[in-house]
Amino acid sequence: MKRKLRSSIFIYALIQIIFISILINGCSKKREDKTVKVGVTISNAEDKFISYIFSEMEEQQKSYGNKIEVLYLDAKEDEEKQKEQVRYFIEQGMDAVIVLPVDTGYTNEITKILTKAGIPCIYINRYPDEFMKNDQPEGIYYVGSDEKTSGVIQMEYLAKLLNGKGDVVILMGELGDNAAMLRTEGVEKVASKYPNINIVGKQSAKWITPLASSVVEEWIVSGRKFDAVASNNDEMAIGAIRVLEKYGKLDDVIVVGIDATRDAIEEMKAGHLKATVFQNSKAQGRGALDVAFKVVNNQAVPQNTWIPFELVTPENYNNFIQ
């Protein structure tokens, strides 16, 4: 009798284990089969490099088929609009939110909104200021590059082109964006090692080509002398090139940029741009969407995905044409 009782208990326990296993596997399969809904808010779709990130994200979305659904919104350089878009994503029941910040100094509010809602947030391209001062909260991720490194790479090459001697002006991006500050810091850090290289001017042109042209023209008209332009991005570098061409000074002034956009490579092919620093828009755009998908599906991912910069020169630009 006892033997039969023990046998019955064993069979019952085995059935329970099988049932629980089926339940767990069923839930896991259900999670994998569920379409992941992702909201993406970008700072400005008209920015050339950001448009590349946006395009790569769309391409990566196609590779997932119907496993992922993405809603893209453009904040048009408006911090309040970006916060409204984040709240809208929460209302729409998004599983994850990707943010390319308008201003890295105001991301703390976005972080708080999404943390409170329990929704994973993936910042992309622009590293939030708050994480440079405080610990990065759980559930908050970053995909991008170390911005200061790009400035260091840029200025190290420029110093060689100048043979360690010359006056340099810096075209800065949006002052509220830490990418502009860090890239500039990288340039200044390297320049400080050369006693005969002087930074004789720096001004924000907000990443924009026409505004960069206006800034450089103002420098020229005011009589400021400089041997090189270190630009925080390629769009502003192209703005500098246009004005230097206008005043017949392009052969006398070295222009270098950052990002390695298609337009910048064309300027390099023409002999106008002497160097740029490749920032991998493909790795950033696709990487951010991958992180969002994996996090929602409870797959392990690093909290920060760092993507390296690479120097682009007239000798190797063919490697970066795509």
SVG drawing of the C-alpha trace seen along z (x, -y; Angstrom):
<svg xmlns="http://www.w3.org/2000/svg" viewBox="-2 -93 58 95">
<polyline fill="none" stroke="black" stroke-width="0.4" points="0.0,0.0 2.8,-2.4 4.6,-1.5 1.5,-2.3 1.1,-5.6 4.7,-6.6 4.3,-5.7 1.2,-7.8 3.0,-10.8 5.9,-10.4 3.7,-10.3 1.8,-13.4 5.0,-15.3 6.3,-14.4 3.1,-15.6 3.3,-18.9 6.9,-19.4 6.0,-18.6 3.0,-21.0 5.2,-23.8 7.8,-23.2 5.2,-23.5 3.8,-26.6 7.2,-28.3 8.2,-27.3 4.8,-28.5 5.3,-31.9 8.8,-32.2 7.5,-31.3 4.7,-33.8 7.2,-36.5 9.3,-35.6 6.3,-35.5 5.0,-38.9 5.6,-41.9 8.0,-44.2 6.7,-47.8 9.4,-50.5 9.1,-54.2 12.0,-56.3 12.3,-60.0 15.2,-61.7 16.5,-65.3 16.4,-66.4 15.7,-64.4 17.2,-67.1 20.7,-66.6 22.7,-64.7 24.4,-62.2 21.2,-61.7 19.4,-60.9 21.9,-58.1 21.2,-56.6 17.5,-56.9 17.9,-55.0 20.0,-52.3 17.4,-51.8 14.7,-51.4 16.9,-48.8 17.4,-46.8 13.7,-46.9 13.1,-45.2 15.4,-42.3 13.1,-41.6 10.0,-41.3 6.9,-41.4 8.7,-40.7 9.2,-44.4 7.0,-47.5 8.6,-50.9 7.1,-54.4 9.5,-57.2 9.0,-60.8 11.1,-63.9 11.5,-66.3 12.8,-69.1 15.3,-70.4 12.6,-71.0 13.2,-69.5 9.6,-69.9 8.4,-68.2 10.7,-65.3 9.4,-64.9 5.8,-64.9 6.8,-62.3 8.2,-60.1 4.9,-60.4 3.0,-59.6 5.0,-56.4 4.1,-55.4 0.4,-56.0 0.7,-53.9 2.1,-51.0 5.5,-50.8 7.8,-48.0 10.9,-50.2 11.9,-53.7 15.0,-54.9 16.0,-58.5 18.5,-60.5 18.4,-63.6 17.8,-67.2 19.9,-68.4 22.0,-66.0 21.6,-68.4 17.9,-67.7 17.7,-63.9 17.3,-63.4 13.6,-64.2 13.2,-61.7 15.1,-59.1 12.8,-59.7 9.6,-59.5 10.6,-56.1 12.0,-54.7 8.8,-55.5 6.8,-53.8 9.1,-50.7 9.9,-51.0 13.5,-50.4 15.2,-53.4 18.0,-53.3 19.9,-56.5 21.7,-56.7 24.6,-58.8 24.6,-61.5 25.6,-60.4 23.4,-62.0 25.2,-64.5 23.5,-63.0 25.5,-59.7 28.8,-61.7 27.9,-62.8 25.7,-60.0 25.3,-56.3 23.4,-55.1 20.0,-53.6 19.1,-50.0 17.0,-49.7 18.7,-52.6 21.1,-51.8 23.4,-53.7 24.6,-52.9 27.2,-55.3 30.8,-56.5 33.2,-58.2 33.0,-61.7 36.2,-63.1 38.1,-60.4 37.0,-61.8 38.4,-65.2 41.6,-63.6 42.0,-61.6 41.1,-64.7 43.6,-67.0 46.4,-64.5 46.2,-64.2 45.8,-67.9 48.9,-68.5 50.9,-66.3 49.5,-68.3 50.6,-71.5 54.0,-70.1 53.3,-71.0 52.9,-74.7 49.9,-77.0 46.8,-78.8 43.6,-76.8 39.9,-77.8 37.2,-75.4 33.7,-75.2 31.5,-73.8 28.2,-72.1 25.2,-73.0 26.5,-74.2 23.8,-72.3 25.1,-69.0 27.9,-67.3 29.1,-65.9 30.2,-69.4 31.8,-70.0 33.6,-66.7 34.9,-66.9 36.2,-70.4 37.8,-69.2 39.6,-66.4 40.9,-69.0 42.1,-71.3 43.7,-68.5 45.9,-67.5 46.6,-71.1 47.9,-71.9 50.7,-69.4 52.1,-71.5 53.7,-74.8 53.5,-76.2 49.8,-75.3 47.4,-78.0 43.6,-77.9 42.8,-81.4 39.0,-81.2 36.0,-78.9 32.4,-79.4 29.2,-77.4 27.6,-77.0 25.0,-74.5 26.1,-71.6 24.7,-73.5 26.5,-74.3 25.1,-77.8 25.7,-79.0 29.3,-77.7 29.8,-79.6 28.6,-82.8 30.9,-82.2 34.0,-81.6 33.2,-84.6 32.9,-86.8 36.4,-85.6 37.9,-86.3 36.2,-89.8 37.3,-90.8 40.9,-90.0 41.4,-86.9 44.3,-84.8 44.2,-81.0 45.9,-78.1 43.4,-75.4 39.7,-74.8 38.9,-71.9 35.1,-71.3 33.0,-69.3 31.2,-67.8 31.5,-67.5 28.5,-69.7 30.2,-72.7 33.5,-71.8 31.8,-72.0 30.4,-75.4 34.0,-76.5 35.2,-75.1 32.6,-77.1 33.6,-80.4 37.4,-79.7 36.7,-79.0 34.9,-82.2 37.8,-84.2 40.5,-82.3 41.9,-80.9 41.2,-77.2 44.8,-76.4 46.2,-78.1 43.8,-76.7 43.5,-73.1 39.9,-71.9 39.1,-68.7 35.8,-67.4 34.1,-64.5 31.5,-61.9 32.7,-60.9 29.4,-61.7 28.9,-61.0 29.2,-64.7 32.4,-64.9 34.0,-62.0 33.1,-63.9 34.9,-67.0 37.9,-64.8 37.9,-63.3 38.0,-66.9 41.0,-67.7 39.1,-70.2 38.7,-68.3 42.0,-67.0 40.6,-64.5 37.5,-63.4 36.7,-60.9 34.4,-58.0 31.4,-57.7 29.6,-54.4 26.0,-55.4 25.2,-51.8 26.5,-50.3 24.6,-52.9 21.3,-52.7 21.1,-49.0 22.7,-48.5 20.1,-50.6 17.2,-48.6 19.0,-45.3 19.4,-46.4 15.7,-47.4 14.6,-44.0 16.9,-42.0 16.0,-43.9 12.3,-43.4 12.9,-39.7 15.0,-39.4 18.2,-38.7 21.5,-39.9 23.0,-43.1 25.7,-45.5 24.4,-48.7 26.7,-50.7 27.7,-49.7 30.7,-51.7 31.5,-52.0 35.0,-53.1 35.9,-56.1 38.3,-55.7 40.5,-58.3 39.6,-58.9 42.2,-60.5 42.8,-60.9 44.8,-57.7 42.0,-55.5 38.7,-57.1 37.8,-54.4 37.3,-52.1 34.5,-54.3 32.6,-55.3 29.6,-53.0"/>
</svg>
